[in-house]
Amino acid sequence: MEAATRLRRIYIVFGILWTLTESIVPGVRSMIPSFDTSSPVNVTAQVGSYAYLTCRVRNLGNKSVSWIRKSDAHLLAVDKESFIADTRIIVVHSAVHDTWTLQIRGVKSSDTGDYECQVSSEPKISRIVSLSVVVPTIEIKGDPDIYVMAGSSVNLNCVITGYIDEPAFVLWRHHGKETVQTVISSDSTQIRRQPPDVLISSLKISSASHDSAGVYICHPTSLSPTNVTLHVLNGEQPAAMQDGQKSLSPSINGLSLSLSICLLALLLL
């Protein structure tokens, strides 16, 4: 009986200790920093725009959050203090959402790569966020040099392909001066869209003159410009065409001489 009573007391004590452990340990565990895995680990941004790489940390306490660029192991920031001379890169903290967002302004192709969000817990924990940069293609359709006769109409079409952020407007310049600012809106007659990611801005010259000649630049906002050169002719031919005709003339003259000799030989037979 005494042994049974002692064993029963041991079970009771063990049960109490187990209950206390179960109530204490989860509280301790809940104080350990951890990442909220709902934030994206793959981010895509267009060149010239903004990129936002979010790191959400729960139960940070007095620990620090660092951002490291993996390509060169460069420490970018600790908390909100920057450790890079590139002013495009900053960290924005939201205490309400427990987020430490690495913000890159004016994204470049060279910004592509992995970025590590690291918490100074023991042991350290980290999370990788990958950035992909999209570079749209911009071209003015046709040859880089366009030849037209004076008085004729000209349509210049600037085609933007592969964008994810539609440009706010497309600026046309002629001789460095603004010619047309095409504001992108649903009722714009100078903008055509070809889904999913093609935008065409058209510049029309009703009657080309000597003043119309020169370099035309198409510049969508936040993207690289492209250009074309317009040549307006007053009845004359471009030098390239004249050179072609000059090189052809000796061949034609030689052929005429050969035919004349053959005809003369036939008459003498």
Residue pairs with C-beta under 8 A, 6 or more apart in sequence:
30 59
31 59
31 61
32 59
32 121
33 57
33 58
33 59
33 60
33 61
33 63
33 119
33 121
33 125
34 57
34 58
34 59
34 125
35 55
35 56
35 57
35 58
35 117
35 119
35 125
35 127
36 56
36 57
36 58
36 98
38 56
39 54
39 55
39 56
39 99
40 54
40 129
41 127
41 128
41 129
41 130
42 129
42 130
42 132
43 51
43 52
43 53
43 129
43 130
43 131
43 132
44 131
44 132
44 133
44 134
44 164
45 51
45 104
45 107
45 111
45 131
45 132
45 133
45 134
46 107
46 133
46 134
46 135
46 136
46 163
46 164
46 165
46 222
47 107
47 108
47 109
47 133
47 134
47 135
47 136
47 222
47 223
48 106
48 107
48 221
48 222
48 223
49 106
49 107
49 165
49 222
50 103
50 104
50 105
50 106
50 107
51 103
51 104
51 107
51 111
51 131
51 133
52 101
52 102
52 103
53 67
53 101
53 102
53 103
53 104
53 115
53 117
53 129
53 131
54 99
54 100
54 101
54 102
54 129
55 65
55 67
55 99
55 100
55 101
55 102
55 117
55 127
55 129
56 97
56 98
56 99
56 100
57 65
57 98
57 99
57 100
57 117
57 119
58 98
60 98
60 119
63 119
63 120
63 121
64 78
64 79
64 119
64 120
65 78
65 79
65 91
65 100
65 117
65 118
65 119
65 120
66 75
66 76
66 77
66 78
66 79
66 117
66 118
66 119
66 120
67 75
67 76
67 77
67 91
67 100
67 102
67 115
67 116
67 117
67 118
68 74
68 75
68 76
68 115
68 116
68 118
69 76
69 113
69 115
69 116
70 113
70 114
70 115
70 116
70 128
71 113
71 114
74 84
75 83
75 84
76 82
76 83
76 84
76 89
76 91
76 102
76 115
77 83
77 84
77 89
77 90
77 91
77 102
79 91
79 93
79 100
80 90
80 91
80 92
80 93
82 89
82 90
82 91
88 104
88 105
88 106
89 102
89 103
89 104
89 105
90 102
90 103
90 105
91 100
91 101
91 102
91 103
92 100
92 101
92 103
93 99
93 100
93 101
94 101
100 117
102 115
102 117
102 129
104 111
104 131
107 133
108 133
109 133
109 135
111 131
111 133
112 131
112 132
112 133
113 130
113 131
114 128
114 129
114 130
114 131
115 128
115 129
115 130
115 131
116 126
116 127
116 128
116 129
117 126
117 127
117 128
117 129
118 124
118 125
118 126
119 125
119 126
134 162
134 163
134 164
135 162
136 160
136 161
136 162
136 163
136 197
136 220
136 223
137 159
137 160
137 161
137 162
138 158
138 159
138 160
138 161
138 218
138 220
138 223
138 224
138 225
138 226
139 158
139 159
139 226
140 156
140 157
140 158
140 159
140 216
140 218
140 226
140 227
140 228
141 157
141 159
142 157
142 228
143 228
144 228
144 229
145 228
145 229
145 231
146 154
146 228
146 229
146 230
146 231
147 231
147 233
147 238
148 154
148 208
148 230
148 231
148 232
148 233
149 208
149 232
149 233
149 234
149 235
150 208
150 209
150 210
150 232
150 233
150 234
150 235
151 207
151 208
151 209
152 207
152 208
153 204
153 205
153 206
153 207
153 208
154 204
154 205
154 208
154 212
154 230
155 202
155 203
155 204
155 205
156 172
156 202
156 203
156 204
156 205
156 216
156 218
156 228
156 230
157 200
157 201
157 202
158 170
158 172
158 200
158 201
158 202
158 203
158 218
158 220
158 226
159 198
159 199
159 200
160 167
160 170
160 198
160 199
160 200
160 201
160 220
160 223
161 197
161 198
161 199
162 197
163 197
163 199
163 223
164 197
165 222
166 184
166 199
167 184
167 199
167 220
167 221
167 222
167 223
168 183
168 184
168 221
169 181
169 182
169 183
169 184
169 220
169 221
170 181
170 182
170 184
170 191
170 199
170 201
170 218
170 219
170 220
170 221
171 178
171 180
171 181
171 182
171 218
171 219
171 220
171 221
172 178
172 179
172 180
172 181
172 182
172 201
172 203
172 216
172 217
172 218
172 219
173 179
173 216
173 217
173 219
174 214
174 215
174 216
174 217
175 214
175 215
179 203
179 216
180 190
180 203
182 188
182 190
182 191
182 201
184 191
184 199
185 191
190 201
190 202
190 203
191 199
191 200
191 201
191 202
192 199
192 200
192 202
193 199
193 200
194 200
199 220
201 218
201 220
203 216
203 218
205 212
205 230
208 230
208 232
209 232
210 232
210 234
212 230
212 232
213 230
213 231
213 232
214 229
214 230
215 227
215 228
215 229
215 230
216 227
216 228
216 229
216 230
217 225
217 226
217 227
218 225
218 226
218 227
219 225
231 238
237 245
